[in-house]
Amino acid sequence: MDLLRANLHKVRIPEPTNRIHKDECCVSFDTPRSEGGLYVDMNSFLGFGREHVAWNFEKSENPVYLHIVQRRKPEPDETDRPLKKPTLLAIGVEGGFGEQEPEYDVTYEIVILPEFVSLPFPSVDLPEKVRLAVDKVILAESADRKQQLASWVADKKIISAHAMDLQQLDNGVIVPPTGWKCSKCDKTENLWLNLTDGMILCGRWVWDGTGGNNHAVEHYQQTKYPLAVKLGTISADLEGADVYSYPEDDSVEDPILAQHLSHFGIDFSSLQKTEMTTAERELDHNTNFDWNRIQESGKDAEPLYGPGYTGLVNLGNSCYMASVMQVMFSTHPFISR
């Protein structure tokens, strides 16, 4: 602990604008799931694998690192469980297709180079500055994730035509910093704050069975109050807050969002982001969709072969041609000519 205190001046508390590289090594392809985990420099916030962290220490003379290790949880033995056929076209809900994404245990520790002295985290014995810095690194959106999102959302959000002259009702509504719940049902996630009257309502129902009960949309249809912000996306970095305009039917920018939030007693600087924005959810569905959810992955399938079943060998770039030919030769009018 004395060694950590001696290097406390090398530890920085990240600001909302800092890029946190905690998903992949800046030099190699190591990640927290690699054998040696990932080391995040607590001064530059760059990530390094086990083979390159000493090199960074020699270059930067930054000795304090957050060591992140992710290990896959063992899957439960389901051989004795009867297989249930889905009865609902949805994912992760009762009667629908099951969630089969692997889960990971995440561990953290403070490591001080060059001797790789390790200190457990969390620990009340750590200096407050270190605890605060590590908490912010863990909660922050990673640089890779921000880059993916920027690439996915190529067009910059427009400034809403309703933002600057938005009329907010003086109805005495004060929104607490936590404990939110939909005003019309028991939903506690995917909640939207209407910026006109302060109503907290759940979002849209999603095709996979998740989301809300459409209460925020229905409220707009009844009142025509145009703007809402997703509560779980509000943080000190207000640019990351998800503001939606119902008349413009799109995510928008609200240049005076801080003023609109303060009308309902919300101190955005004290809030932490807890949910994905609309764009992040779209990116997540498109990049991380697990096809095993709707396929019989891992099941013993009966091998079939012969006419109508045997495909063509892929030559490396002929898969599209092969699939078209298979469709054509499965079409009766074509093969009967």
C-alpha positions as CSV (number, residue, x, y, z in Angstrom):
1,M,0.0,0.0,0.0
2,D,2.9,2.4,0.7
3,L,4.2,1.8,-2.9
4,L,0.8,2.8,-4.2
5,R,0.7,5.9,-2.1
6,A,4.2,6.9,-3.3
7,N,2.9,6.8,-6.9
8,L,-0.5,8.4,-6.2
9,H,0.5,11.5,-8.2
10,K,0.6,9.2,-11.3
11,V,-3.1,8.3,-10.9
12,R,-5.6,10.4,-12.8
13,I,-9.4,10.5,-12.3
14,P,-10.9,10.2,-15.9
15,E,-13.0,13.1,-17.2
16,P,-16.1,12.4,-19.4
17,T,-14.1,13.5,-22.4
18,N,-11.3,11.0,-21.8
19,R,-11.0,7.9,-24.0
20,I,-10.8,4.7,-21.9
21,H,-9.2,1.8,-23.8
22,K,-10.4,-1.1,-21.7
23,D,-11.6,-3.6,-24.4
24,E,-8.4,-4.4,-26.3
25,C,-4.6,-3.9,-26.1
26,C,-3.3,-0.9,-28.1
27,V,-0.4,-3.0,-29.4
28,S,-1.8,-6.5,-29.8
29,F,-5.2,-8.3,-29.9
30,D,-5.2,-9.1,-26.1
31,T,-8.5,-8.4,-24.3
32,P,-9.7,-9.0,-20.7
33,R,-10.6,-12.5,-21.9
34,S,-7.1,-13.3,-22.9
35,E,-5.0,-15.5,-20.6
36,G,-3.2,-12.6,-19.0
37,G,-6.1,-10.2,-19.0
38,L,-5.8,-6.5,-19.8
39,Y,-3.9,-3.7,-18.0
40,V,-5.3,-0.2,-18.1
41,D,-2.7,2.6,-17.5
42,M,-4.3,4.7,-14.8
43,N,-2.7,7.9,-16.2
44,S,-3.2,7.6,-19.9
45,F,-6.1,5.1,-19.8
46,L,-4.5,3.0,-22.6
47,G,-4.9,-0.7,-22.4
48,F,-2.1,-3.3,-22.7
49,G,-1.8,-7.1,-22.7
50,R,0.5,-8.9,-20.4
51,E,3.4,-9.0,-22.9
52,H,3.3,-5.2,-23.6
53,V,2.4,-3.6,-20.3
54,A,6.1,-3.6,-19.2
55,W,7.0,-1.9,-22.5
56,N,4.5,0.9,-21.8
57,F,5.9,1.3,-18.3
58,E,9.4,1.8,-19.6
59,K,8.1,4.4,-22.1
60,S,5.7,6.3,-19.9
61,E,7.0,5.7,-16.4
62,N,3.4,5.2,-15.3
63,P,3.5,2.4,-12.7
64,V,-0.2,2.0,-11.7
65,Y,-2.5,-0.2,-13.7
66,L,-6.0,-1.6,-13.4
67,H,-5.8,-5.3,-14.2
68,I,-9.1,-6.6,-15.8
69,V,-9.7,-10.3,-16.2
70,Q,-12.8,-11.9,-17.6
71,R,-13.4,-15.6,-17.4
72,R,-16.3,-17.5,-18.9
73,K,-18.7,-19.0,-16.4
74,P,-19.2,-22.8,-16.7
75,E,-22.5,-23.6,-18.4
76,P,-25.0,-25.5,-16.4
77,D,-25.6,-29.2,-17.3
78,E,-28.9,-29.3,-19.1
79,T,-28.8,-32.9,-20.3
80,D,-31.4,-33.9,-17.8
81,R,-33.8,-31.1,-18.6
82,P,-36.6,-31.8,-21.1
83,L,-36.3,-29.6,-24.2
84,K,-39.1,-27.0,-24.5
85,K,-40.3,-26.0,-27.9
86,P,-40.8,-22.2,-28.3
87,T,-44.4,-21.1,-28.5
88,L,-43.8,-17.4,-28.9
89,L,-41.8,-15.6,-31.6
90,A,-39.6,-13.7,-29.0
91,I,-36.3,-13.9,-27.4
92,G,-35.5,-14.2,-23.7
93,V,-39.2,-14.3,-22.5
94,E,-41.4,-17.1,-21.2
95,G,-42.4,-19.3,-24.1
96,G,-39.9,-17.7,-26.5
97,F,-36.4,-18.6,-27.6
98,G,-33.9,-18.8,-24.8
99,E,-30.9,-16.5,-24.1
100,Q,-27.8,-18.5,-24.9
101,E,-25.1,-15.9,-24.7
102,P,-22.1,-16.9,-22.6
103,E,-21.7,-15.1,-19.2
104,Y,-18.3,-14.0,-17.8
105,D,-17.0,-13.4,-14.3
106,V,-15.0,-10.1,-14.1
107,T,-12.3,-9.5,-11.6
108,Y,-10.2,-6.4,-10.9
109,E,-7.0,-5.6,-9.1
110,I,-4.5,-2.8,-8.9
111,V,-1.1,-3.7,-10.2
112,I,2.1,-1.7,-9.7
113,L,5.0,-2.1,-12.0
114,P,7.8,-3.0,-12.5
115,E,7.4,-5.8,-9.8
116,F,3.7,-6.5,-10.6
117,V,2.7,-5.9,-7.0
118,S,-1.0,-6.6,-6.9
119,L,-3.6,-5.1,-4.6
120,P,-7.2,-6.3,-4.4
121,F,-10.1,-4.2,-5.7
122,P,-12.5,-3.2,-4.3
123,S,-10.9,-2.6,-1.0
124,V,-11.6,0.1,1.6
125,D,-7.9,0.2,2.3
126,L,-7.1,1.8,-1.1
127,P,-6.7,5.6,-1.2
128,E,-9.9,7.4,-2.1
129,K,-8.4,8.8,-5.3
130,V,-7.6,5.4,-6.6
131,R,-11.1,4.0,-5.7
132,L,-12.8,6.9,-7.4
133,A,-10.5,6.7,-10.5
134,V,-11.1,2.9,-10.9
135,D,-14.8,3.3,-10.4
136,K,-15.0,5.8,-13.2
137,V,-12.9,3.6,-15.5
138,I,-15.2,0.6,-14.9
139,L,-18.3,2.7,-15.5
140,A,-17.1,4.6,-18.5
141,E,-18.0,3.8,-22.1
142,S,-14.9,2.3,-23.7
143,A,-13.1,4.0,-26.6
144,D,-13.7,1.1,-28.9
145,R,-17.4,1.2,-28.1
146,K,-17.6,4.9,-28.8
147,Q,-15.8,4.4,-32.1
148,Q,-18.2,1.6,-33.1
149,L,-21.1,3.8,-32.3
150,A,-19.7,6.8,-34.2
151,S,-19.2,4.5,-37.2
152,W,-22.7,3.1,-36.9
153,V,-24.3,6.6,-36.5
154,A,-22.6,8.2,-39.5
155,D,-24.9,11.3,-39.6
156,K,-24.7,13.8,-36.7
157,K,-27.9,14.2,-34.8
158,I,-29.9,17.2,-35.8
159,I,-30.8,19.9,-33.3
160,S,-34.5,19.5,-32.6
161,A,-36.8,22.2,-33.9
162,H,-38.6,22.0,-30.6
163,A,-35.7,22.3,-28.2
164,M,-35.0,26.0,-27.9
165,D,-38.7,27.1,-27.4
166,L,-39.9,24.1,-25.4
167,Q,-42.6,25.1,-23.0
168,Q,-42.1,23.3,-19.6
169,L,-45.0,23.1,-17.2
170,D,-44.7,24.6,-13.7
171,N,-46.4,21.6,-12.1
172,G,-44.0,21.2,-9.2
173,V,-42.6,17.8,-10.4
174,I,-39.2,17.0,-8.9
175,V,-37.5,13.9,-10.3
176,P,-35.4,11.9,-7.8
177,P,-31.9,10.7,-8.8
178,T,-32.8,7.0,-8.5
179,G,-35.8,4.7,-8.0
180,W,-37.6,5.6,-11.2
181,K,-40.7,3.7,-12.3
182,C,-43.1,4.0,-15.1
183,S,-46.1,6.1,-14.1
184,K,-48.5,3.6,-15.8
185,C,-47.0,0.2,-15.2
186,D,-44.3,-1.5,-13.1
187,K,-41.4,-1.1,-15.6
188,T,-38.2,0.1,-14.1
189,E,-36.0,0.1,-17.2
190,N,-36.1,1.8,-20.6
191,L,-37.8,4.8,-18.9
192,W,-38.2,8.1,-20.7
193,L,-38.7,11.5,-19.0
194,N,-41.1,13.8,-20.9
195,L,-39.3,17.2,-20.9
196,T,-42.6,19.2,-20.9
197,D,-44.5,17.8,-17.9
198,G,-41.9,15.5,-16.2
199,M,-43.9,12.3,-16.7
200,I,-41.7,9.1,-16.4
201,L,-43.0,6.5,-18.8
202,C,-41.7,3.3,-20.4
203,G,-40.5,3.0,-24.0
204,R,-41.6,1.1,-27.0
205,W,-42.3,-2.6,-27.1
206,V,-39.5,-4.3,-29.1
207,W,-39.9,-7.2,-31.5
208,D,-37.9,-9.6,-29.4
209,G,-40.2,-9.2,-26.4
210,T,-38.1,-6.7,-24.5
211,G,-38.6,-2.9,-24.1
212,G,-41.6,-1.3,-22.6
213,N,-45.3,-1.1,-23.0
214,N,-45.4,2.0,-25.3
215,H,-46.6,4.3,-22.5
216,A,-44.2,7.1,-23.5
217,V,-45.4,7.1,-27.1
218,E,-49.1,6.9,-26.0
219,H,-48.4,10.0,-23.8
220,Y,-47.1,11.9,-26.7
221,Q,-50.1,10.9,-28.9
222,Q,-52.4,12.2,-26.2
223,T,-50.6,15.4,-25.2
224,K,-48.3,16.2,-28.2
225,Y,-45.5,17.1,-25.8
226,P,-42.6,16.6,-28.2
227,L,-39.3,15.8,-26.4
228,A,-38.3,13.0,-24.0
229,V,-34.9,11.9,-22.6
230,K,-34.0,8.3,-21.6
231,L,-33.3,8.5,-17.9
232,G,-30.6,5.8,-17.8
233,T,-28.5,7.6,-20.4
234,I,-28.1,10.8,-18.5
235,S,-24.6,11.4,-17.0
236,A,-22.0,14.2,-16.7
237,D,-21.4,13.8,-20.4
238,L,-24.7,15.2,-21.5
239,E,-23.8,14.7,-25.2
240,G,-24.3,11.0,-24.6
241,A,-27.9,11.4,-23.4
242,D,-30.5,9.9,-25.6
243,V,-33.1,12.6,-26.5
244,Y,-36.0,11.7,-28.8
245,S,-38.3,13.9,-30.7
246,Y,-41.7,12.3,-31.4
247,P,-42.7,14.8,-34.1
248,E,-39.4,14.4,-35.9
249,D,-39.4,10.6,-35.2
250,D,-35.7,10.5,-34.5
251,S,-33.0,10.9,-31.9
252,V,-32.1,14.5,-31.7
253,E,-29.8,17.0,-30.0
254,D,-31.1,19.3,-27.3
255,P,-28.6,22.2,-26.8
256,I,-30.1,23.3,-23.5
257,L,-30.8,19.9,-22.1
258,A,-29.1,20.9,-18.8
259,Q,-31.6,23.7,-18.4
260,H,-34.5,21.4,-19.2
261,L,-33.3,18.8,-16.7
262,S,-32.8,21.4,-13.9
263,H,-36.5,22.4,-14.3
264,F,-37.3,19.0,-12.7
265,G,-34.5,19.2,-10.1
266,I,-32.1,16.8,-11.9
267,D,-28.4,17.4,-11.3
268,F,-27.0,15.6,-14.3
269,S,-23.4,15.8,-13.0
270,S,-24.1,13.4,-10.2
271,L,-25.8,10.7,-12.4
272,Q,-24.1,7.6,-14.0
273,K,-25.1,6.1,-17.3
274,T,-26.9,2.7,-16.6
275,E,-28.6,1.9,-20.0
276,M,-27.8,1.9,-23.7
277,T,-29.0,4.6,-26.0
278,T,-31.3,3.8,-28.9
279,A,-28.3,3.9,-31.3
280,E,-26.2,1.7,-29.0
281,R,-29.0,-0.8,-28.8
282,E,-29.3,-0.9,-32.6
283,L,-25.5,-1.5,-32.8
284,D,-25.6,-4.2,-30.1
285,H,-28.4,-6.1,-31.9
286,N,-26.6,-5.9,-35.3
287,T,-23.1,-6.7,-34.1
288,N,-23.7,-9.2,-31.3
289,F,-26.8,-11.1,-32.4
290,D,-26.4,-14.7,-31.5
291,W,-27.9,-16.9,-34.1
292,N,-27.8,-19.8,-31.7
293,R,-30.8,-18.3,-30.0
294,I,-33.0,-19.3,-33.0
295,Q,-31.1,-22.4,-34.1
296,E,-30.7,-25.8,-32.6
297,S,-27.1,-25.2,-31.6
298,G,-25.5,-28.1,-29.8
299,K,-28.3,-30.5,-30.5
300,D,-27.8,-33.9,-32.2
301,A,-29.1,-33.4,-35.7
302,E,-29.9,-36.2,-38.1
303,P,-27.5,-36.0,-41.1
304,L,-29.3,-35.7,-44.5
305,Y,-27.9,-36.1,-47.9
306,G,-28.9,-36.8,-51.4
307,P,-31.0,-34.9,-54.0
308,G,-32.3,-31.7,-52.5
309,Y,-30.0,-31.8,-49.5
310,T,-26.4,-31.8,-50.7
311,G,-25.0,-28.3,-51.4
312,L,-22.0,-27.1,-53.4
313,V,-18.5,-26.9,-52.0
314,N,-17.6,-23.2,-51.2
315,L,-14.6,-22.1,-53.3
316,G,-13.9,-19.1,-51.0
317,N,-16.1,-16.6,-52.8
318,S,-18.8,-18.8,-54.3
319,C,-21.3,-19.0,-51.4
320,Y,-23.7,-16.5,-52.8
321,M,-23.8,-18.2,-56.2
322,A,-24.2,-21.6,-54.5
323,S,-27.2,-20.4,-52.4
324,V,-28.9,-18.9,-55.5
325,M,-28.4,-22.1,-57.4
326,Q,-29.8,-24.2,-54.5
327,V,-32.9,-22.0,-54.5
328,M,-33.3,-22.3,-58.2
329,F,-32.9,-26.1,-58.2
330,S,-35.5,-26.3,-55.3
331,T,-38.1,-24.5,-57.4
332,H,-40.3,-27.0,-59.2
333,P,-41.2,-24.9,-62.3
334,F,-37.4,-24.4,-62.9
335,I,-36.3,-28.0,-62.5
336,S,-39.4,-29.4,-64.5
337,R,-38.5,-27.5,-67.7
